[in-house]
Amino acid sequence: MKMFRKIIPVLIVIVIMVTFSACGKDNNKLVMATNAAFPPYEYYDNEAIVGIDVEIAKAIAEKLGKELVIEDMEFNSIIGAVQTGKADIGLAGMTVREDRLVSVNFSVPYTTASQVIIVREGSDIASPDDLADKSVGVQESTTGDIYVTDEMPDADVQRYSKGVEAVQALIQGKVDAVVIDNEPAKVFVQQNPGLQILPEAYTVEDYAIAISKKNEDLLNKINKALKELSEDGTLQSIIDKYISAD
Ligand code: GLN
């Protein structure tokens, strides 16, 4: 009996320690910050968030032995979420840029993309140069926003939180063109008759995964996972599932 009395407080301490270490940062989860309004990379299919980035994140989580948790937020909150540890990774069709590299690390690129121009059919805008003095809809804080703002001082830049809102403004005649990433552009044009994408693309960009600068270990693990997924063809098959060759 006496021995039990001595053991019980020790057991209680152990139970408390185990309980506390399980709280806080949950190491069994990989939290992905995204903006699920960017088809085919991330978008809602009824209640579920699906798309290329989601499938890539799931494949990575599986390799790391973690459960994927998706946090949907504004595009311009993603880098902050990664920096503060609210999310482990930012995966949102995000272009690698020098100014973003000041705040976060990026994985190796997993695909390339470009900025394109959407106009109404019959528009007199035929090339990027024609945008100079026009009203241009963009998605706030994206590379499209940055290019038009920096390179076209005379353009009237209208910023929307979602690409689809910029496209609605174009349909309603509130803006003359929309500058946005090529694959979402294709989806939006397909969904809205009367629009077209100009043949001349604007830029070539790399998409990569944003990871906290404080987590080199995760960066290395993710790069290793991406390399494996690329080498065994998984990455390409995920992309092919959502993007038909044209
Ligand atoms: N590729 C663009 C960027 O990184 C847009 C990404 C997005 O809107 N999800 O800014």
Residues whose N, C-alpha, C, O or C-beta is under 5 A from the ligand:
A	BS01	LIG	F38 F75 A92 G93 M94 T95 Q139 S141 T142 T143 D181
